[in-house]
Amino acid sequence: DYFFVDDAEFERRLKRLDFLEHAKVFDHRYATPEAPVSAALAKGRDVLFDIDWQGTQQLRQRARADLVSVFVLPPSTKELEKRLKTRAQDSAAVVARRMSRANDEISHWAEYDYVVVNDDLARCLDQIQSILKSERMRRERQTGLVEFVRKLRKAD
């Protein structure tokens, strides 16, 4: 969910270090407040971020052990432009500006743990779900595993 605040409130929260990450993207300021993310994680829930490379770098610095990063590539720049126009959220000028920066944005792909190409939405979602399922099975992410193995070994 998006929560909108004025510039003064954004600056106050930035100075208080209330954000896990923040960035200015295409003349808009974005940030992720830490409190709701921490609350969700404390309940054992996964948190999915839809952020650019700047935010990902900040998250990596703050929470590397808990971060799984996935870079979603378009099948082509022509298809990217078509999708931006089709969603009809931005003016032609904004779409042109986004496209002029697309190569720079795409250049950050190698900084991510995983890369998927969104040439088919269902397949892309399936790949991302597979990544998340696999990452949840990492030994260090399985809560209670140490105690389970300890009890298992004592049972013999």
PyMOL commands that set and color helices and strands:
alter all, ss='L'
color gray80, all
select helices_A, chain A and resi 7-15+34-42+53-66+77-86+92-106+109-111+121-136+139-141+145-154
alter helices_A, ss='H'
color red, helices_A
select strands_A, chain A and resi 19-25+28-33+70-73+114-117
alter strands_A, ss='S'
color yellow, strands_A
deselect
rebuild
show_as cartoon
